[in-house]
């Protein structure tokens, strides 16, 4: 039996970011560009330039047809 992994139905990919210099975090969003804009705004205010970017998705294994 062959299987494959696929995105879990009714779920979206979520993007997040957190500053490597302080405890600031961007609001989670399905739009990666919105998270990037928040990071740039944080940099403008704090001069913190390093971020950990997180992309979360949910998956499941299904039989390949």
N, C-alpha and C positions, 0 to 999 in steps of 0.2 A: 504494500500500500504506500503510495506517495503522498506526501503532505507538503503544504506551503504555509508560510506565515503571512497574514494580512492584517490591515488595520481593523480594529474592532469596530463594528457598526455603531452608529449613533455617537461616535466620539470624534473630537477634533484634536489636532496637534496644538499644544500650548507652549508658548515661548516665555521665558523668564530671564532675568539677569540680576546679578548682585555685584556690588562694588568690592574689589579686592582690598580696599584701603579702609573701609568703614562698614557699618552694618546696613547701609542703604540697599534697598531692593526695588526693582521696577515692578509695577503691577503686572501680573500674569495676563497674557493676551493671546488670542489666536492669530494676531497680526505681528509678525516679527519686526516689521518696520516701526510699529508703534513703540515696541520695547527699545529699539535702537534709538529712537528720538528721545525717550526718557533718559537713556544712558548719556546721550550728548548733552542734555539739559543738566544732568547731575555734574558732568565734567565742567560745564561752563560755570557752575556755582562753586564747585569744590576743587577744581583742577585735578581731581582723581581720574586717571585715564585707563585703569585696568578693571575689567569686568569678567565675571564668569557667566557665560551664556548657557542656558539650559533649554533643551527642546524635549518635551515630554509627549509621548504617544502611547496609546494602548493597542495591543495586538493580540491576535489569537491564531492558533494553528487550525487549519482546515484541510480536509482531503482535497487533493488536486484532482481535477476532472479531466 
